[in-house]
Amino acid sequence: MSDEVSADLHYTAEHEWVRADGELFRIGITDFAQGQLGDVVFVDLPEPGSQIEQGQSFGEVESTKSVSDLYAPITGTVERRNDTLDDRPELVNDDPYGEGWLVVVRAADPAQLDDLLDAAGYQTLTAG
């Protein structure tokens, strides 16, 4: 079974994805990451208005196996957090690119997307 990688996303080496939607950017963890984590039981996300910094931790995902930091793919201000995950953290496993998204950010510098991996680069990273 191969892990799902979507061509319309940008990826970090730490297994987060980001999707541009106009001036806003939706962030989540990859299918590969959720598979490595196992069953997600809790997600700790920043509140709207919080600042996140590219490459820095902005929250945590707790699974039955471990607790893992979330790393910001871009710098910006959190506009929305996925409050549904408070009651249904398993959505990160069930639909990592859809209902299991984490936060929506207004980017300070959208050009930071150029620092990230494209789908082919991410597939190469996870193939090893």
CYANA upper distance limits for C-alpha pairs under 8 A (distance plus 0.5 A):
  3 ASP  CA     31 ASP  CA      6.43
  3 ASP  CA     32 PHE  CA      6.04
  4 GLU  CA     31 ASP  CA      6.41
  4 GLU  CA     32 PHE  CA      7.91
  5 VAL  CA     30 THR  CA      8.25
  5 VAL  CA     31 ASP  CA      7.95
  5 VAL  CA    119 ALA  CA      6.63
  5 VAL  CA    122 TYR  CA      8.35
  5 VAL  CA    123 GLN  CA      7.64
  6 SER  CA    119 ALA  CA      6.76
  7 ALA  CA    118 ASP  CA      7.70
  7 ALA  CA    119 ALA  CA      5.68
  8 ASP  CA     19 ARG  CA      7.46
  8 ASP  CA    119 ALA  CA      8.29
  9 LEU  CA     17 TRP  CA      6.78
  9 LEU  CA     18 VAL  CA      6.22
  9 LEU  CA     19 ARG  CA      5.57
  9 LEU  CA     20 ALA  CA      8.26
  9 LEU  CA    118 ASP  CA      7.42
  9 LEU  CA    119 ALA  CA      7.37
 10 HIS  CA     17 TRP  CA      6.08
 10 HIS  CA     18 VAL  CA      5.80
 10 HIS  CA     19 ARG  CA      7.10
 10 HIS  CA    113 LEU  CA      7.39
 10 HIS  CA    116 LEU  CA      6.40
 10 HIS  CA    117 LEU  CA      6.13
 10 HIS  CA    118 ASP  CA      5.64
 10 HIS  CA    119 ALA  CA      7.29
 11 TYR  CA     15 HIS  CA      7.00
 11 TYR  CA     16 GLU  CA      6.22
 11 TYR  CA     17 TRP  CA      4.96
 11 TYR  CA     18 VAL  CA      6.93
 11 TYR  CA     73 PRO  CA      8.04
 11 TYR  CA    116 LEU  CA      6.10
 11 TYR  CA    117 LEU  CA      5.37
 11 TYR  CA    118 ASP  CA      6.72
 11 TYR  CA    119 ALA  CA      7.70
 11 TYR  CA    122 TYR  CA      6.89
 12 THR  CA     16 GLU  CA      5.82
 12 THR  CA     17 TRP  CA      6.95
 12 THR  CA     73 PRO  CA      6.68
 12 THR  CA    116 LEU  CA      6.13
 12 THR  CA    117 LEU  CA      6.55
 12 THR  CA    122 TYR  CA      8.22
 13 ALA  CA    117 LEU  CA      8.03
 13 ALA  CA    122 TYR  CA      7.90
 13 ALA  CA    125 LEU  CA      7.88
 14 GLU  CA     71 TYR  CA      7.38
 15 HIS  CA     29 ILE  CA      6.37
 15 HIS  CA     30 THR  CA      6.07
 15 HIS  CA     32 PHE  CA      7.87
 15 HIS  CA     33 ALA  CA      6.29
 16 GLU  CA     27 ILE  CA      7.44
 16 GLU  CA     28 GLY  CA      6.12
 16 GLU  CA     29 ILE  CA      4.74
 16 GLU  CA     30 THR  CA      6.18
 16 GLU  CA     33 ALA  CA      8.45
 16 GLU  CA     70 LEU  CA      7.97
 16 GLU  CA     71 TYR  CA      7.58
 16 GLU  CA     72 ALA  CA      8.19
 16 GLU  CA     73 PRO  CA      7.37
 17 TRP  CA     27 ILE  CA      6.10
 17 TRP  CA     28 GLY  CA      5.85
 17 TRP  CA     29 ILE  CA      6.20
 17 TRP  CA     30 THR  CA      6.58
 17 TRP  CA     73 PRO  CA      7.84
 18 VAL  CA     25 PHE  CA      6.75
 18 VAL  CA     26 ARG  CA      5.99
 18 VAL  CA     27 ILE  CA      5.00
 18 VAL  CA     28 GLY  CA      7.13
 18 VAL  CA     73 PRO  CA      7.43
 19 ARG  CA     25 PHE  CA      5.99
 19 ARG  CA     26 ARG  CA      5.69
 19 ARG  CA     27 ILE  CA      7.12
 20 ALA  CA     24 LEU  CA      6.71
 20 ALA  CA     25 PHE  CA      5.11
 20 ALA  CA     26 ARG  CA      7.12
 21 ASP  CA     25 PHE  CA      6.20
 21 ASP  CA     26 ARG  CA      7.85
 23 GLU  CA    106 ARG  CA      6.76
 23 GLU  CA    107 ALA  CA      7.69
 24 LEU  CA    104 VAL  CA      6.98
 24 LEU  CA    105 VAL  CA      6.12
 24 LEU  CA    106 ARG  CA      5.28
 24 LEU  CA    107 ALA  CA      7.21
 25 PHE  CA    104 VAL  CA      5.94
 25 PHE  CA    105 VAL  CA      5.61
 25 PHE  CA    106 ARG  CA      6.80
 25 PHE  CA    107 ALA  CA      7.44
 26 ARG  CA    101 TRP  CA      7.59
 26 ARG  CA    102 LEU  CA      8.01
 26 ARG  CA    103 VAL  CA      6.43
 26 ARG  CA    104 VAL  CA      4.84
 26 ARG  CA    105 VAL  CA      6.88
 27 ILE  CA     73 PRO  CA      8.36
 27 ILE  CA    101 TRP  CA      6.61
 27 ILE  CA    102 LEU  CA      6.23
 27 ILE  CA    103 VAL  CA      5.93
 27 ILE  CA    104 VAL  CA      6.66
 27 ILE  CA    105 VAL  CA      8.16
 28 GLY  CA     96 PRO  CA      7.20
 28 GLY  CA     97 TYR  CA      7.33
 28 GLY  CA    100 GLY  CA      7.60
 28 GLY  CA    101 TRP  CA      5.07
 28 GLY  CA    102 LEU  CA      5.45
 28 GLY  CA    103 VAL  CA      7.57
 29 ILE  CA     33 ALA  CA      6.71
 29 ILE  CA     34 GLN  CA      7.39
 29 ILE  CA     92 VAL  CA      8.06
 29 ILE  CA     96 PRO  CA      6.78
 29 ILE  CA     97 TYR  CA      8.18
 29 ILE  CA    101 TRP  CA      7.90
 29 ILE  CA    102 LEU  CA      8.29
 30 THR  CA     34 GLN  CA      6.87
 30 THR  CA     96 PRO  CA      6.63
 30 THR  CA     97 TYR  CA      7.60
 31 ASP  CA     35 GLY  CA      6.65
 31 ASP  CA     93 ASN  CA      8.03
 31 ASP  CA     96 PRO  CA      6.35
 31 ASP  CA     97 TYR  CA      8.07
 32 PHE  CA     36 GLN  CA      6.82
 32 PHE  CA    126 THR  CA      8.11
 33 ALA  CA     37 LEU  CA      6.64
 34 GLN  CA     38 GLY  CA      6.70
 34 GLN  CA     39 ASP  CA      8.24
 34 GLN  CA     40 VAL  CA      8.13
 34 GLN  CA     92 VAL  CA      7.30
 34 GLN  CA     93 ASN  CA      6.00
 34 GLN  CA     96 PRO  CA      7.90
 35 GLY  CA     93 ASN  CA      7.77
 37 LEU  CA     63 SER  CA      6.49
 37 LEU  CA     64 THR  CA      8.20
 37 LEU  CA     65 LYS  CA      6.84
 37 LEU  CA     66 SER  CA      7.43
 38 GLY  CA     63 SER  CA      6.53
 38 GLY  CA     64 THR  CA      6.85
 38 GLY  CA     65 LYS  CA      6.86
 38 GLY  CA     93 ASN  CA      8.31
 39 ASP  CA     63 SER  CA      5.79
 39 ASP  CA     64 THR  CA      6.16
 39 ASP  CA     65 LYS  CA      8.28
 39 ASP  CA     90 GLU  CA      7.25
 39 ASP  CA     93 ASN  CA      7.22
 40 VAL  CA     61 VAL  CA      7.43
 40 VAL  CA     62 GLU  CA      6.33
 40 VAL  CA     63 SER  CA      4.57
 40 VAL  CA     64 THR  CA      7.07
 40 VAL  CA     89 PRO  CA      6.41
 40 VAL  CA     90 GLU  CA      5.91
 40 VAL  CA     92 VAL  CA      7.32
 40 VAL  CA     93 ASN  CA      7.12
 41 VAL  CA     61 VAL  CA      8.43
 41 VAL  CA     62 GLU  CA      6.31
 41 VAL  CA     63 SER  CA      5.65
 41 VAL  CA     64 THR  CA      7.26
 41 VAL  CA     89 PRO  CA      6.12
 41 VAL  CA     90 GLU  CA      7.03
 42 PHE  CA     61 VAL  CA      6.54
 42 PHE  CA     62 GLU  CA      5.52
 42 PHE  CA     63 SER  CA      7.33
 42 PHE  CA     85 LEU  CA      8.24
 42 PHE  CA     86 ASP  CA      7.67
 42 PHE  CA     89 PRO  CA      6.09
 43 VAL  CA     59 GLY  CA      8.13
 43 VAL  CA     60 GLU  CA      6.38
 43 VAL  CA     61 VAL  CA      5.09
 43 VAL  CA     62 GLU  CA      6.64
 43 VAL  CA     85 LEU  CA      7.20
 43 VAL  CA     86 ASP  CA      7.42
 43 VAL  CA     89 PRO  CA      6.81
 44 ASP  CA     59 GLY  CA      5.74
 44 ASP  CA     60 GLU  CA      5.53
 44 ASP  CA     61 VAL  CA      6.85
 45 LEU  CA     58 PHE  CA      7.50
 45 LEU  CA     59 GLY  CA      5.47
 45 LEU  CA     60 GLU  CA      7.42
 45 LEU  CA     81 ARG  CA      7.33
 45 LEU  CA    102 LEU  CA      7.75
 45 LEU  CA    103 VAL  CA      8.08
 46 PRO  CA     50 SER  CA      6.71
 46 PRO  CA     58 PHE  CA      7.11
 46 PRO  CA     59 GLY  CA      6.99
 46 PRO  CA     78 VAL  CA      7.87
 46 PRO  CA     81 ARG  CA      7.62
 47 GLU  CA     78 VAL  CA      7.47
 47 GLU  CA     80 ARG  CA      8.00
 47 GLU  CA     81 ARG  CA      7.09
 48 PRO  CA     77 THR  CA      8.03
 48 PRO  CA     78 VAL  CA      5.33
 48 PRO  CA     79 GLU  CA      5.50
 48 PRO  CA     80 ARG  CA      5.84
 48 PRO  CA     81 ARG  CA      7.06
 49 GLY  CA     77 THR  CA      6.31
 49 GLY  CA     78 VAL  CA      5.81
 49 GLY  CA     79 GLU  CA      6.74
 50 SER  CA     77 THR  CA      6.18
 50 SER  CA     78 VAL  CA      5.89
 51 GLN  CA     75 THR  CA      8.02
 51 GLN  CA     76 GLY  CA      6.25
 51 GLN  CA     77 THR  CA      5.08
 51 GLN  CA     78 VAL  CA      6.80
 52 ILE  CA     56 GLN  CA      7.77
 52 ILE  CA     57 SER  CA      8.45
 52 ILE  CA     58 PHE  CA      6.63
 52 ILE  CA     72 ALA  CA      6.97
 52 ILE  CA     74 ILE  CA      8.14
 52 ILE  CA     75 THR  CA      5.92
 52 ILE  CA     76 GLY  CA      5.99
 52 ILE  CA     77 THR  CA      6.75
 52 ILE  CA     78 VAL  CA      7.73
 53 GLU  CA     57 SER  CA      8.39
 53 GLU  CA     58 PHE  CA      8.39
 53 GLU  CA     72 ALA  CA      6.60
 53 GLU  CA     74 ILE  CA      6.91
 53 GLU  CA     75 THR  CA      4.72
 53 GLU  CA     76 GLY  CA      7.10
 54 GLN  CA     71 TYR  CA      7.82
 54 GLN  CA     72 ALA  CA      5.32
 54 GLN  CA     73 PRO  CA      5.69
 54 GLN  CA     74 ILE  CA      4.81
 54 GLN  CA     75 THR  CA      5.10
 55 GLY  CA     71 TYR  CA      5.99
 55 GLY  CA     72 ALA  CA      5.77
 55 GLY  CA     73 PRO  CA      6.64
 55 GLY  CA     74 ILE  CA      7.87
 56 GLN  CA     71 TYR  CA      5.75
 56 GLN  CA     72 ALA  CA      6.23
 57 SER  CA     69 ASP  CA      6.43
 57 SER  CA     70 LEU  CA      5.81
 57 SER  CA     71 TYR  CA      4.89
 57 SER  CA     72 ALA  CA      6.80
 58 PHE  CA     69 ASP  CA      7.94
 58 PHE  CA     70 LEU  CA      6.22
 58 PHE  CA     71 TYR  CA      6.42
 58 PHE  CA     72 ALA  CA      6.76
 59 GLY  CA     69 ASP  CA      6.39
 59 GLY  CA     70 LEU  CA      5.63
 59 GLY  CA     71 TYR  CA      8.04
 60 GLU  CA     67 VAL  CA      7.17
 60 GLU  CA     68 SER  CA      6.00
 60 GLU  CA     69 ASP  CA      4.93
 60 GLU  CA     70 LEU  CA      5.82
 61 VAL  CA     67 VAL  CA      6.24
 61 VAL  CA     68 SER  CA      5.80
 61 VAL  CA     69 ASP  CA      6.94
 61 VAL  CA     70 LEU  CA      7.49
 62 GLU  CA     66 SER  CA      6.44
 62 GLU  CA     67 VAL  CA      4.76
 62 GLU  CA     68 SER  CA      6.83
 63 SER  CA     67 VAL  CA      6.67
 73 PRO  CA    113 LEU  CA      8.26
 73 PRO  CA    116 LEU  CA      7.89
 74 ILE  CA    107 ALA  CA      7.13
 74 ILE  CA    108 ALA  CA      8.48
 74 ILE  CA    109 ASP  CA      8.26
 74 ILE  CA    110 PRO  CA      8.20
 74 ILE  CA    112 GLN  CA      6.58
 74 ILE  CA    113 LEU  CA      7.56
 75 THR  CA    107 ALA  CA      6.31
 75 THR  CA    108 ALA  CA      6.22
 75 THR  CA    109 ASP  CA      7.49
 75 THR  CA    112 GLN  CA      8.42
 76 GLY  CA    105 VAL  CA      6.37
 76 GLY  CA    106 ARG  CA      5.87
 76 GLY  CA    107 ALA  CA      4.73
 76 GLY  CA    108 ALA  CA      5.24
 76 GLY  CA    109 ASP  CA      8.16
 77 THR  CA    105 VAL  CA      5.84
 77 THR  CA    106 ARG  CA      5.75
 77 THR  CA    107 ALA  CA      7.13
 77 THR  CA    108 ALA  CA      8.03
 78 VAL  CA    103 VAL  CA      7.18
 78 VAL  CA    104 VAL  CA      6.40
 78 VAL  CA    105 VAL  CA      4.92
 78 VAL  CA    106 ARG  CA      6.98
 79 GLU  CA    103 VAL  CA      8.02
 79 GLU  CA    104 VAL  CA      6.02
 79 GLU  CA    105 VAL  CA      5.81
 79 GLU  CA    106 ARG  CA      6.94
 80 ARG  CA    103 VAL  CA      6.13
 80 ARG  CA    104 VAL  CA      5.57
 80 ARG  CA    105 VAL  CA      7.63
 81 ARG  CA    102 LEU  CA      6.51
 81 ARG  CA    103 VAL  CA      4.83
 81 ARG  CA    104 VAL  CA      6.87
 82 ASN  CA     86 ASP  CA      8.49
 82 ASN  CA    100 GLY  CA      8.37
 82 ASN  CA    101 TRP  CA      7.12
 82 ASN  CA    102 LEU  CA      5.82
 82 ASN  CA    103 VAL  CA      6.43
 83 ASP  CA     87 ASP  CA      8.38
 84 THR  CA     88 ARG  CA      6.47
 84 THR  CA     89 PRO  CA      8.14
 85 LEU  CA     89 PRO  CA      4.84
 85 LEU  CA     90 GLU  CA      8.02
 85 LEU  CA     91 LEU  CA      7.37
 85 LEU  CA     92 VAL  CA      8.35
 85 LEU  CA    100 GLY  CA      7.82
 89 PRO  CA     93 ASN  CA      8.47
 89 PRO  CA    100 GLY  CA      8.26
 90 GLU  CA     94 ASP  CA      6.73
 90 GLU  CA    100 GLY  CA      8.35
 91 LEU  CA     95 ASP  CA      6.01
 91 LEU  CA     96 PRO  CA      7.35
 91 LEU  CA     99 GLU  CA      6.70
 91 LEU  CA    100 GLY  CA      5.07
 92 VAL  CA     96 PRO  CA      5.24
 92 VAL  CA     99 GLU  CA      8.01
 92 VAL  CA    100 GLY  CA      4.62
 92 VAL  CA    101 TRP  CA      7.44
 93 ASN  CA    100 GLY  CA      7.75
 94 ASP  CA    100 GLY  CA      7.75
 95 ASP  CA     99 GLU  CA      6.11
 95 ASP  CA    100 GLY  CA      5.69
 96 PRO  CA    100 GLY  CA      5.11
 96 PRO  CA    101 TRP  CA      6.67
 97 TYR  CA    101 TRP  CA      6.72
111 ALA  CA    115 ASP  CA      8.38
112 GLN  CA    116 LEU  CA      7.89
117 LEU  CA    121 GLY  CA      5.80
117 LEU  CA    122 TYR  CA      6.27
118 ASP  CA    122 TYR  CA      6.67
119 ALA  CA    123 GLN  CA      6.62
120 ALA  CA    124 THR  CA      6.76
121 GLY  CA    125 LEU  CA      6.77
122 TYR  CA    126 THR  CA      6.76
123 GLN  CA    127 ALA  CA      6.43
124 THR  CA    128 GLY  CA      7.67
